[in-house]
Amino acid sequence: MSRLHDLFSEQNQSPWLDNLRRDWIESGELNRWVDRGVRGLTSNPTIFQRAIGDSADYDAQLNELVAAGVSTEEAYWELVKTDIRGALAALAPVHEQSGGEDGYVSVEVAPSLAHDTAGTIAAARELDGDIAAPNLYIKIPGTAEGLEAIRQATSEGISVNVTLLFSVERYDEVIEAYLSGLEAAEGDLTAISSVASFFVSRVDVAVDAQLEADASAEAMALIGTAAVANAQRAYALAQQRFSGPRWEALVARGARVQRPLWASTSTKNPAFPDTKYVDELIGPNSVNTLPDKTLAAFEDHGTVARTVDTNLDGASATLKALSELGIDLGAIAQTLEADGVASFAASFDDLLATLADRIDAIKTSNSGNA
């Protein structure tokens, strides 16, 4: 048994893998991660850009798609869906053994839809219907325009991973969208699941830059504290919202808690411990999705102990001190959301351009061999 197993068995926190590659599926590497304690998997356009962009592992399928006459964007989605289906199969035993609590694989709608409510709803329906797996999450950005898409998708029985969350205020709106969606859904709610991906390390990167510019003793003492305190507030909010009469009425229909999922958990500052955003955010009914390097680090030397809510007063004091220094977390969250949407869009566009070039090369080669 590894620390990843201990994280779940002792603290009821699920470690997920934040990466996916075709060779991991075909070689059995993904299955080995599951054996080591991984209980779910997340993907995004940047992950697929890295996986597909410079790899020959997708060439055989790409040749078949070119022969079938598909467009570049259609080719992208077919490559992605193949990887997602492979990951779903690898995680299916976890989903079954956990009674539907874990074993999920996430696929994101096109980044261009981040501010398009109707387009997001249509894309969520298409992806969910086409892939058609009980352990599939459709990732929808937690933008203002995404809120109604989250509510509508949930009401239709689509399980959603809400991504790109940076502020507790927006997280509160996301929880409301999920609750409202459950209330609008018909019948038993057991098959509907959701997580809310609250991004962590990027908050420290943004806040610490401002603290370093301040350079006062008070500011320097707060380096590396904002992200964890912000996430701890989010966890406390989840405990509050998923309780009481309204929630109990939904539980009676089979509703599942929308678990907070800690994302962006690799350490960006080399001065910090490489397991900082795992060790400091451990608590029940939550998920931490980690890049494989961070998973391996935690497996080697992480600390399995409940930390996410053991000092909420300290978290509040930290956030108060940051505010007194002029750190506006609300404004930072807005910037990080916009940057996140733009980053995923850039990865998506870059990969489409790469695929277009490879498709043209295949067509040229085929015509030359004709």
N, C-alpha and C positions, 0 to 999 in steps of 0.2 A: 504494500500500500504506500502511496506517495503522499506528499503534502497536499496535492490537488484532491485526492480522495478525502484527506482529513478536513480540508476546507469545507467540503460538503457534509461529511458525516458528523463533524463536531460543531460546525457553525451554520449549517444550512445556507451557505453561500455557494452558488454554482460558478465554477471557472469555465469560461468559454474561450475558444480560440478565435482571434481576430485576424484571420488570414485564410486563403484558399488558393491552391494551385492544382492543375491537372495531374502533375506527376505524383502529388501526395495521394490522390485518389487511386491512381493506377498502380502505385508501388505498395500500397497498404500503409503508408506513413500516417494517413489520417486515422485509420483504424488503431494504429499504435498510440496515437494521442488519446483516443477515446479510452483505450485500455489503461492509460496512465492517469485518467481522471477527468479529461475534458468532457463537458456535458452539453455543449452547444457550439455554434459557429456563427460568426458574423462576416459579412463581406460588404464591399462598397466599390464604387467606380475606380478609386485609386488602387485598391487591391487587385482588381481585374486588369487595370492598366499595367501594373508591374508583372502580373502573371502571364498575360497574353502577349504583351508588347514585344518582349525580347526572347520569347520561347518558341522552340520548334515543336513543342508538345501538342500544339493545336493545328499543325499544318495538315494532317490527314483529314481532319474534319473540315477545315477551311477549304481544302481542295474539293471535297464533296459538295460543300455549300456553293462554291463557285460553279460547279457543274450543274447545280440545280437552278442557277440563275438568280440567287437571292441578292438583295441590296447589301451595302456595307453595314447599315444599321441592323438589318435582319440577321446578318452573319454574327454581329456582336451578340445579339440576344440569344441566338442558338448556341454559341460557344458558352455563354454564361449559364444558360439553362442546363446544359449538359453537366457542367461542374456542380451546379446547385443540386441537380438530381443525384449525382454521385455522393455528395456530402449528406444529403437527406437519407440515403440508404445507409451510410456509415453511422449516422446518429439515430436511426430508427429504433434500434434496441434500447437506447437510453430513453427515448420517448415512451416506448411501451412499458419499460420497467418502472418509470417514474409516474405512470398514470397520467401522462400528458403535461407534466410540470416542466420537463426539460427535454433535451434532444432536438432543439430547434435550430434551423438554418435560415439566415436572413438574406434576402435579395432586395436591392433598392430600386425604386422607380427611377426613371431617367432624371438626372439633375436639373434639366431644363424645366421640369414641372414643379420646382420648389415653391413657386408663387402662383401656381395654376391649380385651383381647387378641383375643378371639373376634370381636368386632364389627369390629375393624380388619382382621383376616384376611378376613372376609366382604366388607367394603367394598373392599379391595384386589382381590379376585377380580372383583367386579362391575365396578369401573372399568376394570380391565385387559381384561376380556372384552368390555365394551361398546365401548370406544374402539378396542381391538385394533390398535395401531400398534407397529411394532418399535422406534420411538424415543420411547416413552412411559415416563416414570418415575412410579411411585406414591409420593407422599410419605407417610412414616410417622414420627410423632414418636419420637425416641430416648428415650422414657420407659422406666422399668423394665418396664412392661407391654408396651411396644412391641417389646422384644427378641425375644420368641418370635414375634411377628407378622412381624418382619423375617426371622427364620430360616425360618419356614414359607413365606412368600411367595417367598423366594429358592429354596427347595427345589422350588417349583412352577413355576419359570421366570419369575416376575414380577420385573421390574427395579425396584429401590427406591432412592429418594432419602431417606435418613434425615435428618430435620430436627430442629432445636432441640437441638443438641449444644453444651454449654458446658464440659465437663470432659474431661480426657484419660482419666480413669478410666472414664467412661461410654463414651467413644469406643472404648476397648479392648474393652469388652463388645459394642459394636456390630460391631466387626471380627470378634469371635468368632462372633456370630450370623450374619454373612455367610459366613464360612468354613464353619461348620457347615451352613448352608443349601446351599452349593455341594456339600459332601460328601454331603448327602442327596439331591441332585438326580440324576436319571437321565440317562445318555448324555452327549452333547456339551454343553459349557457356554458355547459361543461367544455364544449369543443372550442370555445373562444379563449385565446390567450393573448397577453401583451407584455412587452417590456418598454421602459422609457429610458433611452440611452442618454445619460447625463455625462457630458464631456468634462474631463478633469484636468489633465496636465496643461492643456492649452490655456486654461485660466491662469495658472501660475506663470506661464511664459509672458502673457500680456500684463498681468499685475506686477510681476517682479521687474519688468522693464521700467515701469513707472516708479517703483520703489527705489530702484538703483539710480534713477535720474534725480530723485529727491535727495538720496545719500545721507539723510539725517540718521542718527542712532536709532530713533524710533522706527524709521522706515526700514532700515537694514535688519532690524530684529524681526520684521514680519516677512522677510524673504521666504518663499516656499510654504506659506501658511494659508493663502487665500483659497486655493482649489479644494483642499480637503475640508476646510470649514464650510465652504459653499455646498459641497456634496453632503456633508453631515446635516446641514439645514434641509436639503432635499429629502434625505432619508427620514428625518423627523416629520416632514410634511406628509410623506407617504404613510407613515404610521397613523397619523391623524386622519387623513382623508379615507383610508381604507378601514374605517371603524364606525360604529354608531348605527342608528336605525336604517338609514338609507343604504348603507353597505350591507347590512345584515339581510335586508330584503332581497338584494341581489345574490348573496351567498345561498339563500334558500332556493334560488333557481339554478345553482351550480356555478356561480361566477368565481373567477380566479383573480387574485390580486395582480394588478399591473406592477410587476417588480421593477424597482430602480436598477438600471444596468450601468455600471461604471465603464465608460469608454475613454479612449485617449489616455490609456494608463501606462504607456511606456514613459520612462523618465527622460525629459528633454535636457535637463541641467545635469551635467556629469558630476556636480558636487553633491547631488542628492543620491540616496540609496537607490539601486535599480529596482527594488520592489516597493518603493515608497507608496505608490498609489494602489497597491494591493494591501500591504500590511496595515495601512491607516484607515481602510474603508471596509473592514470585515464585519458583517452582520447578517442575521437571518433574513430570508425572503428577499434576497438581492442576488445580482449577477455581476461578475467582473469579467469583461472580455479583454483578453490580452494578446498582443503579438506573440508569436512563438518564442522569440528571444526572452521576453519578460516571463512567459509561462515557465520556461526552463530555469530562469533565475529563481523564481519563487519556489519551484519544485526542489531546487538545490538548497536555498538558504532563507526562504520566506518564514514569517512568523504566523502561526495559526492561533489567533486569539481575537475575541470580539473587541473591536475598536471604534466602530462607526458611530456609536451613540454613548460611549462611556464618559465623554466630556463635552456635552452639548453646551454647557455654560461657557466653556473655554472657546468653543466655536463662535458663539455669539459675541464674546469679548473680542475675538480676533476680527470679526467682520465690523464691529463698532470701531475698533482702532483703525482699520483700513479706511472706513468712511471719514473719520476725523482727519485723516491725512489727505483727504480729497480724492480717494480712489472711488470711482463711480462704477460699481460692478454691473449695474444695469446697462450703462453705455458700452462697457467692455463686452457684455454678452451680445448686444446687438451687432457690434463689429465682428465678433467671432462667428456669429451665425452667418453673416454675409460672407465672411472669408471662407467659411466651411462650404457653403453652397458654391462659391466661385471655384474653390479648389477641386471639388468633385466634378464640376462642369468642365474644368480644364483637363482633368484626367480623362473624362469621357470623350471630349473632343480630340484629345491627343491620340487616344487609342483608335478612334474611328479613322483618323488620318493615317495611322500606321496600317490599319486593316485595309484601307482603300489602296495604299501603295502595294501591299502584299497581294491583294486581289488582282490589281493590274498586272503585277509580275507573273502571277499564275496564268492569267489570260494570255499574256504575251508568250509565255513558255508553251502553253497549249497550242496556240496558233502556229508557233514555229515548228511544233512537232506534228502538225496536222498533215 
